[in-house]
Amino acid sequence: MRSAKFSLGQTVATPGALKALENAGQEPAYFLARHAACDWGEVPDEDKQSNGEALAIGARLLSAYTLASGIRIWVITEAADDDGQREATTILLPDEY
């Protein structure tokens, strides 16, 4: 796996996402590593472009992945604060947004 291109900050997950990951037999760390390496998963090309721009200006980042069970999860890293630090990344189900 490629190395991280940005800091995730504190990582959290919703109960629904954790249950979906458990049911699929997959680990959150795998998807966090992909996200941090700028592998945005299954987002549309326009969102991939937006993520590229967001890296440069410190805006929010979004990735989407389909679990082995067919359930879709999102990984969202919040925009950077005034010091340029990204404070949190959340794994969630799209309907939990």
N, CA, C and O atoms as a MOPAC input file, in Angstrom:
PM7 MOZYME 1SCF
protein

 N      0.85200 1    -1.17600 1     0.00000 1
 C      0.00000 1     0.00000 1     0.00000 1
 C      0.89600 1     1.23700 1     0.00000 1
 O      1.94600 1     1.26800 1     0.64300 1
 N      0.45900 1     2.23600 1    -0.72600 1
 C      1.20600 1     3.49200 1    -0.78700 1
 C      1.17600 1     4.20300 1     0.56100 1
 O      0.33700 1     3.91300 1     1.41300 1
 N      2.10000 1     5.13400 1     0.73700 1
 C      2.16700 1     5.84800 1     2.00800 1
 C      1.13600 1     6.96700 1     2.08800 1
 O      0.60900 1     7.42100 1     1.07200 1
 N      0.86200 1     7.39800 1     3.30300 1
 C     -0.13900 1     8.44100 1     3.55000 1
 C      0.31400 1     9.77000 1     2.96500 1
 O      1.48900 1    10.12900 1     3.03800 1
 N     -0.62800 1    10.48600 1     2.39000 1
 C     -0.36800 1    11.80200 1     1.79200 1
 C     -0.86000 1    12.93000 1     2.68300 1
 O     -0.55400 1    14.09500 1     2.43100 1
 N     -1.61700 1    12.60000 1     3.71900 1
 C     -2.12600 1    13.58900 1     4.65800 1
 C     -2.43600 1    12.88600 1     5.97700 1
 O     -2.55100 1    11.66200 1     6.03600 1
 N     -2.56800 1    13.68600 1     7.02900 1
 C     -2.88700 1    13.15300 1     8.34500 1
 C     -4.39500 1    12.94200 1     8.47300 1
 O     -5.18200 1    13.77300 1     8.02000 1
 N     -4.78700 1    11.84700 1     9.08100 1
 C     -6.19300 1    11.55400 1     9.30500 1
 C     -6.73600 1    12.22700 1    10.55700 1
 O     -7.95100 1    12.37400 1    10.69600 1
 N     -5.87100 1    12.63600 1    11.46200 1
 C     -6.33400 1    13.13500 1    12.74500 1
 C     -6.91000 1    11.97100 1    13.54400 1
 O     -6.52000 1    10.82000 1    13.34800 1
 N     -7.83500 1    12.27900 1    14.44000 1
 C     -8.50600 1    11.22600 1    15.21500 1
 C     -9.41300 1    10.44800 1    14.27300 1
 O    -10.13600 1    11.04600 1    13.47600 1
 N     -9.38200 1     9.12700 1    14.35400 1
 C    -10.24400 1     8.30600 1    13.51300 1
 C    -11.38300 1     7.74200 1    14.34400 1
 O    -11.17800 1     7.22400 1    15.44200 1
 N    -12.58400 1     7.85200 1    13.80100 1
 C    -13.78400 1     7.35100 1    14.46400 1
 C    -14.65300 1     6.65700 1    13.42100 1
 O    -14.45400 1     6.82100 1    12.21700 1
 N    -15.60600 1     5.88900 1    13.89700 1
 C    -16.55000 1     5.21800 1    13.00400 1
 C    -17.90900 1     5.16400 1    13.67900 1
 O    -18.01200 1     5.06500 1    14.90200 1
 N    -18.93000 1     5.22800 1    12.87100 1
 C    -20.28100 1     5.11500 1    13.39800 1
 C    -20.56800 1     3.65200 1    13.73900 1
 O    -19.93400 1     2.75100 1    13.19000 1
 N    -21.51600 1     3.41600 1    14.63900 1
 C    -21.87500 1     2.02700 1    14.95100 1
 C    -22.32300 1     1.23900 1    13.71100 1
 O    -22.00300 1     0.05800 1    13.57500 1
 N    -23.05300 1     1.88900 1    12.82000 1
 C    -23.50400 1     1.20600 1    11.60900 1
 C    -22.35100 1     0.77400 1    10.72600 1
 O    -22.35700 1    -0.33000 1    10.18200 1
 N    -21.35600 1     1.64900 1    10.58200 1
 C    -20.19000 1     1.30800 1     9.76800 1
 C    -19.38500 1     0.19000 1    10.41700 1
 O    -18.92100 1    -0.72300 1     9.73400 1
 N    -19.22000 1     0.25900 1    11.72500 1
 C    -18.48100 1    -0.80200 1    12.42100 1
 C    -19.16800 1    -2.15600 1    12.26500 1
 O    -18.50800 1    -3.17400 1    12.05500 1
 N    -20.48700 1    -2.16200 1    12.36900 1
 C    -21.24600 1    -3.41200 1    12.20000 1
 C    -21.09400 1    -3.94100 1    10.77200 1
 O    -20.91200 1    -5.14100 1    10.56700 1
 N    -21.16900 1    -3.04500 1     9.78900 1
 C    -21.01900 1    -3.45200 1     8.38400 1
 C    -19.62600 1    -4.02400 1     8.12500 1
 O    -19.48800 1    -5.02700 1     7.42500 1
 N    -18.60200 1    -3.39500 1     8.68100 1
 C    -17.23700 1    -3.90600 1     8.53300 1
 C    -17.08900 1    -5.27000 1     9.19000 1
 O    -16.49300 1    -6.17900 1     8.61300 1
 N    -17.63000 1    -5.41300 1    10.39400 1
 C    -17.57600 1    -6.70000 1    11.11100 1
 C    -18.27800 1    -7.79300 1    10.30400 1
 O    -17.75000 1    -8.89300 1    10.14200 1
 N    -19.46800 1    -7.48000 1     9.80300 1
 C    -20.22800 1    -8.46700 1     9.01500 1
 C    -19.50300 1    -8.86400 1     7.74000 1
 O    -19.63200 1    -9.99700 1     7.27600 1
 N    -18.73700 1    -7.93000 1     7.16700 1
 C    -17.99100 1    -8.20900 1     5.93800 1
 C    -16.65300 1    -8.87900 1     6.22900 1
 O    -15.98400 1    -9.34900 1     5.30800 1
 N    -16.25700 1    -8.92800 1     7.50300 1
 C    -14.96400 1    -9.51700 1     7.85600 1
 C    -13.79600 1    -8.66100 1     7.40300 1
 O    -12.73300 1    -9.18100 1     7.06400 1
 N    -13.99200 1    -7.34700 1     7.39800 1
 C    -12.94800 1    -6.42900 1     6.93500 1
 C    -12.59200 1    -5.44000 1     8.04500 1
 O    -13.40300 1    -5.13300 1     8.91900 1
 N    -11.36200 1    -4.95700 1     7.97900 1
 C    -10.82600 1    -4.07600 1     9.00500 1
 C    -10.89500 1    -2.61100 1     8.57000 1
 O    -10.62100 1    -2.30100 1     7.41000 1
 N    -11.25300 1    -1.71700 1     9.47600 1
 C    -11.27700 1    -0.28900 1     9.15300 1
 C     -9.92100 1     0.23400 1     8.68700 1
 O     -9.85900 1     1.10700 1     7.82100 1
 N     -8.84100 1    -0.28900 1     9.25300 1
 C     -7.49500 1     0.20000 1     8.93000 1
 C     -7.19100 1     0.09600 1     7.43500 1
 O     -6.50100 1     0.95200 1     6.88200 1
 N     -7.69700 1    -0.93600 1     6.78800 1
 C     -7.46800 1    -1.11500 1     5.34700 1
 C     -8.03800 1     0.07400 1     4.56400 1
 O     -7.37700 1     0.61000 1     3.67300 1
 N     -9.24300 1     0.47300 1     4.89500 1
 C     -9.89300 1     1.56600 1     4.17000 1
 C     -9.30600 1     2.91900 1     4.55900 1
 O     -9.21300 1     3.81700 1     3.72200 1
 N     -8.91200 1     3.07100 1     5.81900 1
 C     -8.24200 1     4.30600 1     6.24000 1
 C     -6.91400 1     4.48300 1     5.51600 1
 O     -6.56800 1     5.59400 1     5.11500 1
 N     -6.17200 1     3.39800 1     5.34900 1
 C     -4.88900 1     3.46900 1     4.64000 1
 C     -5.09600 1     3.83700 1     3.17200 1
 O     -4.34800 1     4.65000 1     2.62900 1
 N     -6.08800 1     3.25600 1     2.53300 1
 C     -6.37700 1     3.60400 1     1.13000 1
 C     -6.73400 1     5.07700 1     1.00900 1
 O     -6.23400 1     5.77700 1     0.12800 1
 N     -7.60200 1     5.54200 1     1.90100 1
 C     -8.03500 1     6.93700 1     1.89800 1
 C     -6.83600 1     7.87200 1     2.08600 1
 O     -6.68400 1     8.84000 1     1.34200 1
 N     -5.99200 1     7.58900 1     3.07000 1
 C     -4.83700 1     8.43800 1     3.37000 1
 C     -3.81000 1     8.44300 1     2.23900 1
 O     -3.02800 1     9.38600 1     2.11100 1
 N     -3.81300 1     7.39400 1     1.42300 1
 C     -2.90200 1     7.30600 1     0.28300 1
 C     -3.50900 1     7.92200 1    -0.98500 1
 O     -2.95000 1     7.80300 1    -2.07500 1
 N     -4.66000 1     8.57800 1    -0.82200 1
 C     -5.36300 1     9.23700 1    -1.93300 1
 C     -5.95000 1     8.25800 1    -2.94100 1
 O     -6.12100 1     8.59200 1    -4.11400 1
 N     -6.25600 1     7.05100 1    -2.48100 1
 C     -7.03700 1     6.09800 1    -3.27000 1
 C     -8.47600 1     6.34000 1    -2.85100 1
 O     -8.93500 1     5.81200 1    -1.83800 1
 N     -9.17600 1     7.13200 1    -3.62600 1
 C    -10.51000 1     7.59900 1    -3.24600 1
 C    -11.59700 1     6.56300 1    -3.46500 1
 O    -12.76500 1     6.82100 1    -3.17100 1
 N    -11.23200 1     5.39500 1    -3.97800 1
 C    -12.20800 1     4.32900 1    -4.15900 1
 C    -13.16100 1     4.59500 1    -5.29900 1
 O    -12.74300 1     4.87900 1    -6.42200 1
 N    -14.43900 1     4.50200 1    -5.00800 1
 C    -15.48200 1     4.50500 1    -6.03800 1
 C    -16.24600 1     5.82500 1    -6.10500 1
 O    -17.46100 1     5.83000 1    -6.30400 1
 N    -15.54100 1     6.93800 1    -5.94200 1
 C    -16.20400 1     8.23100 1    -6.10900 1
 C    -16.16100 1     8.61000 1    -7.58500 1
 O    -15.26300 1     8.16800 1    -8.30200 1
 N    -17.10700 1     9.41800 1    -8.05400 1
 C    -17.08500 1     9.87500 1    -9.44600 1
 C    -15.82900 1    10.69500 1    -9.73900 1
 O    -15.19400 1    11.23100 1    -8.83100 1
 N    -15.48700 1    10.77900 1   -11.01400 1
 C    -14.28600 1    11.51700 1   -11.41500 1
 C    -14.28900 1    12.95600 1   -10.90300 1
 O    -13.24200 1    13.47500 1   -10.51700 1
 N    -15.45300 1    13.60300 1   -10.89600 1
 C    -15.50900 1    14.99000 1   -10.41500 1
 C    -15.15400 1    15.07400 1    -8.93100 1
 O    -14.54700 1    16.05300 1    -8.49700 1
 N    -15.52700 1    14.05600 1    -8.14900 1
 C    -15.16400 1    14.04700 1    -6.73000 1
 C    -13.67100 1    13.74200 1    -6.54800 1
 O    -13.04100 1    14.26000 1    -5.62600 1
 N    -13.11300 1    12.91300 1    -7.41300 1
 C    -11.66200 1    12.67000 1    -7.36600 1
 C    -10.91900 1    13.97200 1    -7.62500 1
 O     -9.93600 1    14.27900 1    -6.94900 1
 N    -11.38800 1    14.73600 1    -8.60200 1
 C    -10.77000 1    16.02900 1    -8.90900 1
 C    -10.93900 1    16.98900 1    -7.72900 1
 O    -10.00300 1    17.70000 1    -7.36400 1
 N    -12.13000 1    17.00700 1    -7.13700 1
 C    -12.37000 1    17.86200 1    -5.97200 1
 C    -11.45600 1    17.48600 1    -4.81000 1
 O    -10.94500 1    18.36000 1    -4.11000 1
 N    -11.25200 1    16.19500 1    -4.60800 1
 C    -10.34700 1    15.75100 1    -3.55100 1
 C     -8.92600 1    16.23500 1    -3.81000 1
 O     -8.23000 1    16.64200 1    -2.88000 1
 N     -8.49400 1    16.19300 1    -5.06500 1
 C     -7.16100 1    16.68600 1    -5.40800 1
 C     -7.01700 1    18.16200 1    -5.06900 1
 O     -5.99800 1    18.58800 1    -4.52600 1
 N     -8.03000 1    18.92600 1    -5.38900 1
 C     -8.02200 1    20.35400 1    -5.06200 1
 C     -8.09700 1    20.56000 1    -3.54800 1
 O     -7.45200 1    21.45900 1    -3.00900 1
 N     -8.88300 1    19.72800 1    -2.86600 1
 C     -9.04400 1    19.84300 1    -1.42000 1
 C     -7.73400 1    19.58700 1    -0.68800 1
 O     -7.47800 1    20.19000 1     0.35500 1
 N     -6.90500 1    18.70000 1    -1.22500 1
 C     -5.60100 1    18.45000 1    -0.61000 1
 C     -4.77200 1    19.72700 1    -0.58000 1
 O     -4.10000 1    20.01800 1     0.40900 1
 N     -4.82400 1    20.48300 1    -1.66800 1
 C     -4.01600 1    21.69300 1    -1.78200 1
 C     -4.50000 1    22.81300 1    -0.86600 1
 O     -3.69500 1    23.60500 1    -0.37800 1
 N     -5.80400 1    22.88400 1    -0.63100 1
 C     -6.34600 1    24.00800 1     0.14100 1
 C     -6.82100 1    23.61100 1     1.53700 1
 O     -7.26000 1    24.46600 1     2.30600 1
 N     -6.73800 1    22.34100 1     1.86500 1
 C     -7.12400 1    21.89300 1     3.20100 1
 C     -8.60600 1    21.66600 1     3.39400 1
 O     -9.08600 1    21.67700 1     4.52800 1
 N     -9.35000 1    21.45800 1     2.30700 1
 C    -10.79700 1    21.22400 1     2.40400 1
 C    -11.08900 1    19.75100 1     2.73500 1
 O    -10.18000 1    18.92500 1     2.81600 1
 N    -12.36100 1    19.45300 1     2.92000 1
 C    -12.82200 1    18.10800 1     3.27600 1
 C    -12.49000 1    17.10800 1     2.16500 1
 O    -12.49600 1    17.45500 1     0.98400 1
 N    -12.20100 1    15.86500 1     2.55900 1
 C    -11.86900 1    14.78000 1     1.63300 1
 C    -12.86800 1    13.64700 1     1.80700 1
 O    -13.25100 1    13.31800 1     2.92900 1
 N    -13.29400 1    13.04600 1     0.68700 1
 C    -14.29700 1    11.97800 1     0.71500 1
 C    -13.85000 1    10.80600 1    -0.14900 1
 O    -13.44700 1    10.98000 1    -1.30000 1
 N    -13.92900 1     9.61500 1     0.42600 1
 C    -13.71100 1     8.37100 1    -0.30800 1
 C    -14.94200 1     7.49400 1    -0.13800 1
 O    -15.68800 1     7.63900 1     0.83000 1
 N    -15.15000 1     6.58900 1    -1.08000 1
 C    -16.26000 1     5.64000 1    -1.00200 1
 C    -15.74800 1     4.26500 1    -1.41300 1
 O    -15.02800 1     4.12500 1    -2.40200 1
 N    -16.12600 1     3.26300 1    -0.64700 1
 C    -15.68500 1     1.88900 1    -0.90400 1
 C    -16.85300 1     0.93500 1    -0.71600 1
 O    -17.74500 1     1.17800 1     0.09700 1
 N    -16.83800 1    -0.15100 1    -1.47400 1
 C    -17.83000 1    -1.19800 1    -1.30800 1
 C    -17.18700 1    -2.36500 1    -0.57900 1
 O    -16.15900 1    -2.88900 1    -1.00600 1
 N    -17.79800 1    -2.76300 1     0.51600 1
 C    -17.29600 1    -3.88200 1     1.30100 1
 C    -17.55700 1    -5.20300 1     0.57300 1
 O    -18.33000 1    -5.25300 1    -0.38400 1
 N    -16.91100 1    -6.25700 1     1.03200 1
 C    -17.09400 1    -7.58700 1     0.45000 1
 C    -18.55100 1    -8.02400 1     0.49800 1
 O    -18.98900 1    -8.83300 1    -0.31900 1
 N    -19.29900 1    -7.48900 1     1.45400 1
 C    -20.71400 1    -7.82400 1     1.60500 1
 C    -21.61900 1    -7.04100 1     0.65600 1
 O    -22.82100 1    -7.29700 1     0.58400 1
 N    -21.03600 1    -6.08600 1    -0.07000 1
 C    -21.82000 1    -5.25200 1    -0.97800 1
 C    -22.29000 1    -3.94700 1    -0.36600 1
 O    -22.84100 1    -3.09700 1    -1.06500 1
 N    -22.07800 1    -3.77600 1     0.93900 1
 C    -22.44800 1    -2.53600 1     1.62900 1
 C    -21.41400 1    -1.46000 1     1.30600 1
 O    -20.21500 1    -1.73100 1     1.24800 1
 N    -21.89200 1    -0.25200 1     1.10000 1
 C    -21.00900 1     0.86500 1     0.77800 1
 C    -20.71000 1     1.66600 1     2.04600 1
 O    -21.59400 1     1.91700 1     2.86400 1
 N    -19.43700 1     2.06300 1     2.18700 1
 C    -19.03700 1     2.94400 1     3.27900 1
 C    -18.38700 1     4.19300 1     2.69800 1
 O    -17.86100 1     4.18800 1     1.58500 1
 N    -18.43800 1     5.24600 1     3.47500 1
 C    -17.71700 1     6.47300 1     3.15200 1
 C    -16.64800 1     6.68800 1     4.20200 1
 O    -16.80700 1     6.29700 1     5.35800 1
 N    -15.55100 1     7.31600 1     3.78700 1
 C    -14.51000 1     7.78300 1     4.69500 1
 C    -14.36400 1     9.27500 1     4.43200 1
 O    -14.06200 1     9.68700 1     3.31200 1
 N    -14.57900 1    10.07900 1     5.46500 1
 C    -14.53600 1    11.53200 1     5.32300 1
 C    -13.51500 1    12.10100 1     6.29400 1
 O    -13.57700 1    11.84800 1     7.49700 1
 N    -12.57200 1    12.87300 1     5.75900 1
 C    -11.63500 1    13.61500 1     6.58500 1
 C    -12.05200 1    15.07200 1     6.55900 1
 O    -12.21600 1    15.67100 1     5.49700 1
 N    -12.21900 1    15.62800 1     7.74400 1
 C    -12.68000 1    17.01000 1     7.86600 1
 C    -11.64000 1    17.98900 1     7.32500 1
 O    -10.46000 1    17.66100 1     7.20100 1
 N    -12.09800 1    19.17800 1     7.01200 1
 C    -11.21300 1    20.24100 1     6.53500 1
 C    -10.17700 1    20.57400 1     7.60200 1
 O    -10.40500 1    20.36900 1     8.79400 1
 N     -9.05400 1    21.08200 1     7.16000 1
 C     -7.98400 1    21.46800 1     8.07500 1
 C     -8.38600 1    22.70500 1     8.87100 1
 O     -9.15000 1    23.54800 1     8.40000 1
 N     -7.85700 1    22.79300 1    10.08100 1
 C     -8.11100 1    23.97200 1    10.91100 1
 C     -7.18000 1    25.11200 1    10.48100 1
 O     -6.47500 1    24.99400 1     9.47800 1
 N     -7.17900 1    26.19500 1    11.22800 1
 C     -6.36800 1    27.36700 1    10.87900 1
 C     -4.87400 1    27.07500 1    10.87900 1
 O     -4.10100 1    27.77800 1    10.22800 1
 N     -4.46300 1    26.03500 1    11.61200 1
 C     -3.05300 1    25.64600 1    11.66200 1
 C     -2.69800 1    24.61300 1    10.58700 1
 O     -1.56900 1    24.12600 1    10.53900 1
 N     -3.66400 1    24.28300 1     9.73000 1
 C     -3.42500 1    23.31600 1     8.66800 1
 C     -3.53000 1    21.87300 1     9.10100 1
 O     -3.14600 1    20.97800 1     8.34700 1
 N     -4.04400 1    21.61800 1    10.30600 1
 C     -4.16600 1    20.26000 1    10.82100 1
 C     -5.56200 1    19.69800 1    10.55300 1
 O     -6.56600 1    20.37600 1    10.76900 1
 N     -5.61000 1    18.48100 1    10.09100 1
 C     -6.88300 1    17.78500 1     9.92300 1
 C     -7.14700 1    17.03700 1    11.22200 1
 O     -6.34800 1    16.19500 1    11.63000 1
 N     -8.26700 1    17.34300 1    11.87100 1
 C     -8.50300 1    16.84500 1    13.22000 1
 C     -9.23000 1    15.51600 1    13.29000 1
 O     -9.09100 1    14.80200 1    14.28300 1
 N    -10.01200 1    15.15300 1    12.25600 1
 C    -10.80700 1    13.92800 1    12.38900 1
 C    -11.13000 1    13.30100 1    11.03800 1
 O    -11.31600 1    13.98600 1    10.03200 1
 N    -11.18800 1    11.98300 1    11.05600 1
 C    -11.64200 1    11.19500 1     9.91200 1
 C    -12.70000 1    10.23100 1    10.43000 1
 O    -12.51500 1     9.58000 1    11.45800 1
 N    -13.80700 1    10.15100 1     9.70500 1
 C    -14.93500 1     9.31700 1    10.11600 1
 C    -15.25200 1     8.27900 1     9.04300 1
 O    -15.29300 1     8.59200 1     7.85400 1
 N    -15.47400 1     7.05100 1     9.47500 1
 C    -16.00200 1     6.00800 1     8.59700 1
 C    -17.50000 1     5.89700 1     8.90900 1
 O    -17.88800 1     5.76500 1    10.06900 1
 N    -18.32100 1     5.95000 1     7.88500 1
 C    -19.76900 1     5.92300 1     8.09500 1
 C    -20.46400 1     5.31100 1     6.89700 1
 O    -19.87200 1     5.14600 1     5.83000 1
 N    -21.72500 1     4.97800 1     7.08800 1
 C    -22.57200 1     4.54300 1     5.98800 1
 C    -23.15400 1     5.80500 1     5.33500 1
 O    -23.40300 1     6.79200 1     6.02800 1
 N    -23.37400 1     5.78900 1     4.02200 1
 C    -23.89100 1     6.98500 1     3.35600 1
 C    -25.18900 1     7.50300 1     3.98300 1
 O    -25.38900 1     8.71600 1     4.04900 1
 N    -26.06700 1     6.62200 1     4.44100 1
 C    -27.33400 1     7.10700 1     5.01700 1
 C    -27.17700 1     7.66500 1     6.42300 1
 O    -28.14300 1     8.14800 1     7.01300 1
 N    -25.94900 1     7.60100 1     6.96600 1
 C    -25.67400 1     8.18900 1     8.27400 1
 C    -25.11700 1     9.61100 1     8.15600 1
 O    -24.86800 1    10.26800 1     9.16700 1
 N    -24.92500 1    10.07800 1     6.93700 1
 C    -24.33900 1    11.41500 1     6.72300 1
 C    -25.32300 1    12.50200 1     7.04200 1
 O    -24.99900 1    13.68300 1     6.91800 1

